[in-house]
Amino acid sequence: MEKEQIERINELARKKKTVGLTAEEIEEQAALRAQYLREFRANMEATLQAVRVEQADGTYKPLEKKVKKLN
C-alpha cells in the first residue's frame, strides 16, 4: 500500500472523529481499509510461511496450521 493511501486512511479517520464523513468518504474509507487488511494479511502469511521451528533433533520444520477441534 502506498504512503499516500495510508495518509488518506488516517486523514479520513481524523475527519470522522471531528466533523464526520460524507457517504462517499465512508465508502472510500471502507475500500481503503479493506485493501490495507488484504495486504497486511498477505504479508503476514508470507512471513509465517518463511518461519521454521527447530526440532529437538536439530532439524527445522515449517509451521503448520492448527486443526480446530469440534466440541
Buried (B, 14 or more C-beta within 10 A) or exposed (E): EEEEEEEBBEEBEEBEEEEEBEEEBEEBBEEBEEEBEEEEEEEEEEEEEEEEEEEEEEEEEEEEEEEEEEE
